Amino acid sequence: MKKSALFMIFITILSLSLSASLLDIYKSGKLKLIPDPNFGKGTEWDIYFPQGILDIAFTKDGSFFATGLGNKACHCVYKFDKNGKFIKKIGRKGRGPGDLYYPGKLSILDNKYLIILENPRVRRISIFDMNGNFVKIIKTKEPVFDVVGLENYKIACLSERYTGKNNLKSSVFILDIKSKTRKLIKTLKGRVRIVKTPETTLIEPSLQDRIFIRKSKKGELIIANNYKNELFLYSPKRGKIKGILLDLPSIKIDNSKIKRYWREEKKYQINKYGKEYISYYKTHKFNGYYKSLFSGIFPLFVNLVMDSEGNILILSYEGHYFLDTPIVRVFSYEGKLLAKTKLSFNIFQPERFDSRVKRIWFFKNYIFASVKDKDDSFELIREKLS
């Protein structure tokens, strides 16, 4: 009995020593992505997600829930098994219990509940069990733009509010879905630009693109502002928050960078929509409107994800935001830079140059990406990091 136990321990240690950690892979300098040809075999992703996938939440066994854009995907959530096979549809269009209205962000709570954030205007969060059965609705006082399931019935919420005079205020609070109590843990203030076009008036940028909330492997809440070199860790158990300074390079915006963005945007729109956009870009030449979309610096990063080993991955661009090779910087919880590597997209076609790294998700040592195939339809692919 003792010999067999010792043998199993030896085998476990040997297998761990022979397998490279994710940090070792990052330190190699370039991430090699190996497509999994068996993932999603026979699944017609374009039927469920005609305009791409919006968000994914993974369960412990690798099965996942997903929301999408366009037609049928707008008012429901789909569940798939770990191999990408369709299991069931959750929800339907409406405002009642069990209904959904433009579901967006997804998260898993206590491995028991699926948290579904609906359109911020309806100010509610719907909760289902892991089998897709409706549990309850949580109404919020303000529009919520992101949710993260923590533990012990607690979820983190990110809200934003335009306070006038070009001021924008975001709040991160903890909500107990059982008692419905809430606790404010962080307030962030920012400035916005009012951009007027012939069609509408825009408030740029939105906080849902500049503030990120994520759950760490240790169960802490990560709060990051992609216009500042700062990151906050909040511990639900201790009720304390601490700040961490990151070392991320800032890229100043000059006229040449804006013009380059304009050229790429024009090329993309004309290739996608054809003749009608050729005439549009002839009449709407590069002008003050596109300059007004940018001021100061580009965002320091465009996505923040956690890997299965607890590393903090910050994805950004070098040279030109949106247009150059994505860079992955790996940080520890203390803010120490552990590795820097490039993320190559050569083996699949990104849905658009300005969302390459926004529509990817990490699960264990896999990257999941919402991409376009040759006939311009969307699919979900899984690729192993090596």
N, C-alpha and C positions, 0 to 999 in steps of 0.2 A: 504493500500500500504506500509506504514511504517512498520507495523507489519510483513508482509511477507518478507520484506527486512531484518529486524532484525532477523527473524527466519532463513533465509538462511545464514546469517553471523554466527549465533550461530551453525548451523549444520556444516558449513565449519570449524570453530574453533574446534568443538568437534571431527570431523573426523581427523583433523591434530593431535590433542592431543592423539587420540587413536592409530594412526598408528606410528610404530617405524621408526625412521630415519635410513638411512644407517649407519650413524656413531654409533648409538646404536647397530646395528647388528654387526659391526666390533668389538666393545668393548666387545661383549659377549665372545670373545676368540677363536671361531671356526666358520667358515662359513658353514652353512648348506645349501646344494644345493638340491632344489626340482625339479626334471625333469618335464617338461611340455609334457604330452603324446600327446597333440593335435597339437603341433608345428610340421610342416613338414609332417603331416599325408598324406600319398599317394605320397609324393615327393621322387623320387629315386635319392638321392644326388650323388650316385656313378656314375650316367650317366653324370652329369655335372662336377663333381670333382673327377676323378678316382684316384688322388693322394693327395687329401685333398685341403682345402681352404687356399689361400694365404693371402687375405685381405678382409675386409668387411667395407662398408660405409653405415651408417644408415641415413634415412630421418626423418623428424619430426614425421610422422605418424607411424613409425616403420617398413615401408618397407625398403628393403636394396638391395644394389648392392654387388656382390662378384666376386673375381677372384680366379682362381685355378691353379693346376699343372697337367700336363699330358694330352696327346692326345687332345681331343676336347677343353679342358679348357684353352689351352695355349694362344690362340689368340682372346679371346673374354671376355666380361663381362656379367654376368647373373643378371637379376633383379627378386626379389621375393617380395611377399606382406608380411605384418606383421605376417602372420601365416605360412610363409615358402612355400607358393604356388608359383610355377614358373609363371612369367609374360612374360618375353621376353629375347631374346638374343641380345646383343649389340656388333657390330663390327665383323670383319673378318680378316683373315691373310693378311697382306700387309703393304705397307709404304705410301699409299696415304691418302687423306682426308676421314675420316670415317673408315679407316683400323686401325688395332692394331697389334703390334708386341710384344709378350710376356708382356702383361699388368701386373703390379704388384701392387703398392700402389694405394689406392683410397681415395678420400676425397670429401666432399660436400662444395660448396662455395655459400654463400648468399642464401641458400635454393633454388637456381636456377640452379646451374651447377654441373655436375659430373666431377671431375678432375681425369684423368686417367694417371698415370705415366707408360710409357712403358719401355722396356729394356733400361738401362742406356746407352748402346752403341749407340742407335739411336738418343740420345740427343733431345728428344722431349716429350711434354706433350699434350695429346689430351683432348679436352673439349667437353662434350655433355650436352644437357639439361636433365631435370629430366625424360623426356619421352624416353630418349635414342636416340635423334636426334643429329647428328653431328653439332657442332658449329664452332670450329676452332682448329688449331694446333699452339702451342707455341714452337718454337725451342730454345734450350739452348746452351750456349757456351761450357759447360762442362757436364760430366755425372752427372745425378741427381739420388739420391737413395731414397729420400722420399719427399713427398709433404703434406702440410696441408692447407686446405682452411680456410682463416681468414674471412674478410668481405670487402665490398666495392671494389670488383674485385681483391683483393690482396690474393696471396698465398705465403706460406713459402716453400722454397726449401732447401734441404740438398745435397751438392755435396762433392765429395772427389777426391783427386788427389795425386798420388804417386810421390814425388818429388826427389826420388833417395836417396842413402845413408841411407836406412832404415827409411826415413822420410815420414810421411803421413800428409796431410793437408786437413781439411774439412772446408767448408764455409756454413754458413746459410744466405740466402738472401731472400728479399721480392720481389716478381715479380707481377707487375700489368698486368693482362691479357688483359686489355682494351688498355692501352697506351704502353704496353710492356717495360716499364721502370723497372729498378731493383735497389735495395738498399742493400748493404752488411751490415749486422748487427752484425755478430759474426764469428770469425775465431778461429778454434781449431787445435792445432798441436799434433801429436802423433808419437810414434815410432812403427815400425812393425818388424816382424821377417821374414826372407826369409827362407822358408822350402823347401828343395829339396827332391823329392821322385824319384823312378825309372821312374814314369810316367810323372811327371810334376814339375814345380816350383810354390810354393804357397806363397802368401803374407798374413800373418796372424798377427793380426785379421783384418777384414774389418771394416771400420768405420760405415757401415750400421748396425753393431751389437753393436757398442759402443756409438754412438750418437743417441739420441732420440729427435724428435720434435713432440709436441702435442699442441692442442688448449685447453685453459682453458675455464671454463664456463663464465668467465668474458670477453672472447674474446682475452686474451693475448696469446702469443706464449711461450711455455715452451721448453727450450733446456736443455738437461741433458746428462752428460757423465758418463757411467756406470763403468768407471775405476777411477773416482774421486768423492769425496763427494761434488759435486757442482751442482747447478741447476740455470738456468738463466730464468728470466721472461722478455719478451719484449712486450711493449704496442704499437700497431700500431697507436693508436690515438695520444699518447704523443711522440712517437718516441724515447722512453728511454728504456734502459735495466738495470736490477739490478741483482746482484748475491745473491744466498742463499746457505748457508752451510748446508748440511744434516748430520745426525749422523747415518751412516750405518757401520756395522761391516765388516772388511776385513778378508778374510780367506786366509791364506798363503798356498801355494801349496808345498807339500812335496812328496817324492817318493811314499809313501803309498797311497796317494790320486790319483796319476796318475795311479798306478797299479790297484786300485779299478775301476777307469774309464775304463781302458783297459779290465778288466774282464767283466764288464757290456756291453761294446761295442761288445766284442767277442761273448758273449751270445746272444745279440740282433741279430747280423748279421747271426749267425749260425741258430738261430730259424727261421729267415726270409728267408734265401737263401739256407739253407740245406747243403748238402755234399760238394759242391764246396767251401764253406767258411770254412768248417772244415779243408780241405787240405791247404787253404790259411793261416789260423792262425797257422797251424803246421810249416809252412815254414817262416812266418813272426812273429816271437816271439816278446815279449815286448823288445823294443830297444830304441835307441836314437831318432828315429823319433817321437815316442809318447811323449817323454820327451820334445822335441823341440816345441810341440804344446802348452805347458804350461810354463809360467815363471812368477815369482813374486807372484801375487795374482789372485784369481778368480775374474771375474767381480762382482761388488758390487750388481748389480741387472740385471735381464734378460728381464724385461718388465716394462713399465710405462704407466698407463692408467688413464683416468679421469672418475669419476662416474657422475651421473646425478645431484648430490648435490654440485659438484665442488671440491670434495676432490681429492687429488693427491694420487694415489695408486701405490706403488712401490713393485714389486714382485721379490722375491729373494729366495735363499736357505740357510739353515743353516747346517753346518757340511760338506756337499759336494755339490758343484755346479753340477746340473743336477740330482743327485741321491737321494736326501733326500726330506722331506716334504716341499712344497712351503710355503713361509711366505709372508703375505701381510702386509706392513706397510703403514699407512695412514698419510699423511702429510697435513698441511695447506699451504696456499700460502706464509706464513712467514717462512716455514721450520720447524714448530713445529710438533713433533710426536704426533698424536691424538689417535692412536690405533695401535695394533699389533694383528694379528690373523692368523690362519692357513687355508690353502685352501686344502680341502680334495678332492681327485680324486677317492675315493672308488666306486662311483656309475657309473663311466664310464672308459673306457680303453683309456689312452692317446696314441696318434699315435706313440710316441717315447719318451724315458725318457729325452732326451735333448731338447724337444720342448713342454713340458707340458704347460708351461705358456706363450709361444710365440704365440700360435694359439688360444687365447681366446680374446673375445671382450665384453665390457660392454655396455649395453644400458638400461637406467633407472635402475631398480633393478633386472636386468637379466644378467646372464653370457651366452654367446654363445661360443660354443667350437666345433672345428673340430676334430672328434674322429673316431676311428675304431670300427666296430661292430664285432660280433662273426665270421662272414665269411671273415674277413680281408678287408672289403670294408669301405669307408669313408662315414660319414654322419655329418650333422650339428645338434646339439642339443641345446635347450634353457632350462636354469635352473634358478629358482627364488632364490634370496638370502633371507634367513630368519634366 
